[in-house]
């Protein structure tokens, strides 16, 4: 059984602040979800737990891979079925690390470019920018974009978020599109919205040029990007699969799958944060350590099961007298 957020709220509510929370009223559920998100942030700052990693496939845009907001880092990658190295942000400045040539940059290697990019794709030239949602949004909801205009000046626009599809053709002077062209984007932001918001550049000739997508809970994205060596000018590799570490993001929908599938760990962390909030650091640390130990034990148990299944003596078989299956 996979626990959803609503399943985790009960053990949190029982222990929160010593007196508990009433989940039958909206205020109590809202407070429990805030506590749930605080606990997730604390646990994910310690290490990657089962449920906070994923294996996904990526598209390559202009020789780069940009991770969605919920992914923090790539921890392993296969390019056309072969593992490739991952280099740090400073790799291009070390001896032999020049990116496009030399022994330091084999085709398929990744270089981390940073975790501050506001959009998945860059603007392809100077153009106005806008955003549309797949649902009707609050009239007060504003999409704010900051960037550089054609005169190299920093500009900022605050726009309404229109309910429209990406294929809709709009006039360049529409109120949900900037009235001036931008050549680069430094930051984008929006409030929590009802729907998914698509960010785009616009030209009357080419229509909407897709830049990024923001989920309902995403407010000011800072996306992680990697450069993939040997791709520029050659087209994307046939298949790129990566193991990624999830970044902490706020969850608001009770039907979402809980990131960490361990109700008792959430119960202990609720007690821990309640003690920390009351200034009882000793008790807070004790309950936090118990929660971390419980999660580590669960992770180790899962790992032992994997090793037991995989580590079979190569010279033995199920039908042989000397067959053994070892834990390693």
C-alpha positions as CSV (number, residue, x, y, z in Angstrom):
1,X,0.0,0.0,0.0
2,X,1.3,3.5,-0.9
3,X,0.5,6.2,1.7
4,X,-1.0,9.4,0.4
5,X,-0.6,12.8,2.2
6,X,-4.1,12.4,3.8
7,X,-2.9,9.1,5.4
8,X,0.1,10.8,6.9
9,X,-1.8,13.6,8.5
10,X,-3.4,11.4,11.2
11,X,-0.1,10.4,13.0
12,X,1.1,14.0,12.7
13,X,-2.1,15.5,14.1
14,X,-2.0,13.1,17.1
15,X,1.4,14.4,18.3
16,X,1.5,18.0,17.1
17,X,2.3,20.5,19.8
18,X,1.3,18.0,22.5
19,X,-2.4,18.8,22.3
20,X,-2.9,17.4,18.7
21,X,-4.9,18.9,15.8
22,X,-8.6,18.4,14.9
23,X,-8.6,17.1,11.3
24,X,-12.3,17.4,11.1
25,X,-12.0,21.2,10.7
26,X,-10.3,23.0,7.7
27,X,-8.0,24.9,10.0
28,X,-6.7,21.7,11.6
29,X,-6.1,20.1,8.3
30,X,-4.3,23.2,7.0
31,X,-2.0,23.2,10.1
32,X,-1.3,19.5,9.6
33,X,-0.3,19.9,6.0
34,X,2.1,22.8,7.1
35,X,3.6,20.4,9.6
36,X,3.9,17.6,7.0
37,X,5.8,19.9,4.7
38,X,8.1,21.0,7.5
39,X,8.9,17.4,8.3
40,X,9.6,16.6,4.7
41,X,12.1,19.5,4.4
42,X,13.9,18.4,7.6
43,X,14.1,14.7,6.5
44,X,15.2,15.5,2.9
45,X,18.0,17.8,4.2
46,X,19.6,14.8,5.8
47,X,19.8,12.4,2.9
48,X,18.0,10.7,0.1
49,X,15.4,8.3,1.4
50,X,13.4,5.7,-0.5
51,X,10.7,7.8,-2.2
52,X,12.9,10.8,-2.6
53,X,14.7,9.4,-5.6
54,X,13.4,8.5,-9.1
55,X,14.6,7.1,-12.4
56,X,13.4,9.2,-15.3
57,X,14.1,9.8,-19.0
58,X,15.0,13.3,-20.2
59,X,14.9,15.3,-23.4
60,X,17.9,17.4,-24.5
61,X,17.3,21.0,-25.5
62,X,20.3,22.8,-27.2
63,X,22.7,20.3,-25.7
64,X,21.4,20.8,-22.1
65,X,19.2,18.9,-19.7
66,X,17.1,21.1,-17.4
67,X,15.6,19.3,-14.4
68,X,11.9,20.0,-13.5
69,X,11.5,21.9,-10.2
70,X,10.9,18.8,-8.1
71,X,14.3,17.3,-9.1
72,X,17.4,18.6,-7.3
73,X,20.3,16.7,-8.9
74,X,21.3,13.9,-11.2
75,X,23.1,11.1,-9.3
76,X,23.7,8.7,-12.2
77,X,23.1,8.7,-15.9
78,X,22.9,6.3,-18.9
79,X,23.4,7.7,-22.4
80,X,22.4,5.2,-25.1
81,X,22.5,2.5,-22.4
82,X,26.1,3.3,-21.2
83,X,26.9,5.0,-17.8
84,X,28.6,8.4,-18.1
85,X,30.5,10.6,-15.7
86,X,29.0,13.7,-14.0
87,X,31.3,16.6,-13.5
88,X,30.9,19.5,-11.0
89,X,30.4,23.2,-11.9
90,X,34.1,23.9,-11.6
91,X,35.2,21.2,-14.0
92,X,35.8,23.4,-17.0
93,X,38.3,25.5,-15.0
94,X,40.6,22.6,-14.0
95,X,43.5,21.2,-16.0
96,X,42.2,19.1,-18.9
97,X,38.6,20.1,-18.1
98,X,38.0,22.3,-21.2
99,X,34.5,21.3,-22.2
100,X,34.3,20.8,-25.9
101,X,37.6,19.1,-26.4
102,X,40.3,17.2,-24.6
103,X,40.4,14.1,-22.4
104,X,38.3,15.8,-19.7
105,X,35.1,15.9,-21.9
106,X,34.1,12.5,-23.4
107,X,30.9,12.5,-25.4
108,X,28.0,11.8,-23.1
109,X,29.6,13.3,-20.0
110,X,27.5,15.7,-17.9
111,X,28.7,19.0,-16.5
112,X,26.6,20.7,-13.7
113,X,25.8,24.2,-14.8
114,X,24.1,25.4,-11.6
115,X,20.7,25.4,-9.9
116,X,19.4,29.0,-10.6
117,X,17.8,28.8,-14.0
118,X,14.2,30.1,-14.0
119,X,13.0,28.3,-17.2
120,X,13.6,25.0,-19.0
121,X,14.5,26.7,-22.3
122,X,16.1,30.1,-23.1
123,X,14.5,32.7,-25.3
124,X,15.5,32.3,-28.9
125,X,16.0,36.0,-29.6
126,X,14.3,39.1,-28.4
127,X,10.6,38.6,-27.8
128,X,7.7,39.5,-25.4
129,X,7.0,37.0,-22.6
130,X,3.7,35.8,-21.1
131,X,2.0,33.0,-19.2
132,X,-1.3,31.0,-19.5
133,X,-3.0,28.6,-17.2
134,X,-5.0,25.5,-18.0
135,X,-7.6,26.6,-15.4
136,X,-9.4,29.8,-14.5
137,X,-7.3,31.6,-12.0
138,X,-8.0,34.2,-9.3
139,X,-8.2,37.7,-11.1
140,X,-5.7,38.9,-8.5
141,X,-3.1,36.2,-9.4
142,X,-0.1,37.8,-11.2
143,X,2.8,36.4,-13.2
144,X,5.9,38.4,-12.6
145,X,8.9,38.2,-14.9
146,X,12.3,39.9,-14.5
147,X,14.9,40.1,-17.2
148,X,17.0,42.1,-19.6
149,X,15.6,44.1,-22.5
150,X,17.1,44.9,-25.9
151,X,18.9,48.0,-24.3
152,X,20.6,45.8,-21.6
153,X,18.4,47.3,-18.9
154,X,16.8,45.2,-16.2
155,X,13.0,45.2,-16.5
156,X,10.1,43.7,-14.6
157,X,6.6,43.0,-15.7
158,X,3.5,42.0,-13.6
159,X,0.9,40.3,-15.8
160,X,-2.5,38.6,-15.3
161,X,-2.6,34.8,-15.8
162,X,-4.9,34.0,-18.7
163,X,-6.9,30.8,-19.0
164,X,-5.9,29.7,-22.5
165,X,-4.2,26.9,-24.3
166,X,-0.6,27.1,-25.7
167,X,-2.0,26.8,-29.2
168,X,-4.1,29.8,-28.9
169,X,-2.8,32.7,-31.1
170,X,-2.8,36.0,-29.2
171,X,-2.0,39.6,-30.2
172,X,1.4,40.8,-29.1
173,X,-0.2,43.7,-27.2
174,X,-2.5,41.4,-25.1
175,X,-2.5,42.3,-21.4
176,X,-1.1,38.8,-20.5
177,X,2.0,39.4,-22.6
178,X,4.8,41.9,-21.9
179,X,4.5,45.1,-23.9
180,X,8.2,45.1,-24.5
181,X,10.7,42.5,-25.8
182,X,13.1,40.7,-23.6
183,X,16.4,39.0,-24.6
184,X,16.9,37.0,-21.4
185,X,15.0,36.0,-18.3
186,X,16.5,36.3,-14.8
187,X,13.5,35.2,-12.7
188,X,9.8,34.4,-12.9
189,X,7.3,34.0,-10.1
190,X,3.6,33.5,-9.4
191,X,1.4,32.6,-6.4
192,X,0.0,29.2,-5.7
193,X,-2.5,28.6,-8.6
194,X,-5.4,26.3,-9.4
195,X,-3.8,25.0,-12.6
196,X,-0.5,24.4,-14.4
197,X,1.0,27.6,-15.9
198,X,2.8,27.6,-19.2
199,X,5.5,30.2,-19.8
200,X,6.2,31.3,-23.3
201,X,7.9,33.8,-25.6
202,X,5.7,35.3,-28.4
203,X,6.3,36.5,-31.9
204,X,3.5,37.4,-34.4
205,X,5.2,35.3,-37.0
206,X,6.0,32.2,-35.0
207,X,3.4,32.3,-32.3
208,X,4.1,30.9,-28.9
209,X,7.7,29.7,-28.1
210,X,7.4,27.3,-25.1
211,X,9.8,28.1,-22.3
212,X,8.7,26.3,-19.2
213,X,5.8,24.9,-17.1
214,X,5.1,25.8,-13.5
215,X,3.0,23.5,-11.3
216,X,0.3,24.8,-9.0
217,X,2.6,24.9,-6.0
218,X,5.7,26.3,-7.8
219,X,6.1,30.0,-7.1
220,X,9.7,31.0,-8.0
221,X,11.6,28.2,-9.8
222,X,15.3,27.8,-9.6
223,X,16.0,24.9,-12.0
224,X,19.1,22.7,-12.1
225,X,20.7,22.4,-15.5
226,X,23.5,20.2,-17.0
227,X,25.4,20.4,-20.3
228,X,25.7,17.1,-22.2
229,X,29.0,16.8,-24.0
230,X,29.1,15.9,-27.7
231,X,25.4,16.7,-28.3
232,X,25.7,20.3,-29.6
233,X,25.2,20.2,-33.3
234,X,24.9,16.4,-33.4
235,X,21.3,16.0,-32.2
236,X,20.1,14.3,-29.0
237,X,21.3,10.8,-28.0
238,X,18.7,8.0,-28.6
239,X,18.0,7.5,-25.0
240,X,18.9,9.3,-21.8
241,X,17.9,7.8,-18.5
242,X,19.0,9.2,-15.1
243,X,18.8,8.6,-11.4
244,X,17.7,11.8,-9.8
245,X,17.4,13.1,-6.3
246,X,14.2,14.9,-5.5
247,X,14.2,18.5,-4.2
248,X,12.0,19.5,-1.4
249,X,8.8,21.1,-2.7
250,X,5.6,22.0,-0.9
251,X,2.7,19.6,-1.3
252,X,-0.9,20.9,-0.9
253,X,-3.1,18.2,-2.3
254,X,-4.0,15.5,0.2
255,X,-4.3,13.0,-2.7
256,X,-0.6,13.3,-3.6
257,X,1.6,10.3,-2.9
258,X,3.6,11.0,0.2
259,X,7.3,11.3,-0.5
260,X,8.4,9.2,2.4
261,X,6.4,6.0,3.0
262,X,6.8,5.7,6.8
263,X,4.0,6.9,9.0
264,X,5.8,6.2,12.3
265,X,8.8,8.4,11.2
266,X,6.3,11.2,10.6
267,X,4.8,10.7,14.1
268,X,8.3,10.9,15.7
269,X,9.2,14.0,13.7
270,X,6.0,15.7,14.7
271,X,7.0,15.2,18.3
272,X,10.5,16.4,17.5
273,X,9.5,19.7,15.8
274,X,7.0,20.3,18.6
275,X,9.8,20.1,21.2
276,X,12.1,22.3,19.1
277,X,9.4,24.9,18.8
278,X,9.1,24.9,22.6
279,X,12.8,25.4,23.0
280,X,13.4,21.8,24.3
281,X,16.4,21.1,22.0
282,X,17.4,17.9,23.9
283,X,14.0,16.2,23.5
284,X,13.7,17.5,19.9
285,X,17.0,16.0,18.9
286,X,16.2,12.7,20.6
287,X,13.0,12.3,18.7
288,X,14.6,13.4,15.5
289,X,17.4,10.9,15.9
290,X,14.8,8.1,16.6
291,X,13.0,9.0,13.4
292,X,16.2,9.0,11.3
293,X,17.3,5.7,12.9
294,X,13.9,4.2,12.0
295,X,14.2,5.4,8.4
296,X,17.8,4.1,8.1
297,X,16.8,0.7,9.4
298,X,14.0,0.5,6.9
299,X,16.4,1.5,4.1
300,X,18.9,-1.1,5.2
301,X,16.3,-3.8,5.3
302,X,15.3,-3.0,1.8
303,X,18.9,-3.0,0.7
304,X,19.6,-6.4,2.3
305,X,16.6,-7.8,0.4
306,X,18.0,-6.5,-2.8
307,X,21.5,-8.0,-2.1
308,X,20.0,-11.3,-1.1
309,X,18.1,-11.5,-4.3
310,X,21.1,-10.5,-6.5
311,X,24.2,-12.1,-4.7
312,X,23.9,-15.8,-5.7
313,X,27.1,-17.8,-5.9
314,X,28.0,-17.9,-9.6
315,X,29.0,-21.6,-9.5
316,X,25.9,-22.8,-7.7
317,X,22.3,-23.4,-8.9
318,X,19.0,-24.1,-7.4
319,X,19.3,-27.9,-8.2
320,X,22.8,-28.3,-6.9
321,X,23.8,-29.7,-3.5
322,X,26.2,-26.8,-2.8
323,X,23.8,-24.0,-3.8
324,X,24.1,-21.0,-1.5
325,X,22.5,-17.5,-1.5
326,X,24.5,-15.1,0.5
327,X,23.8,-11.7,2.0
328,X,27.2,-10.5,1.1
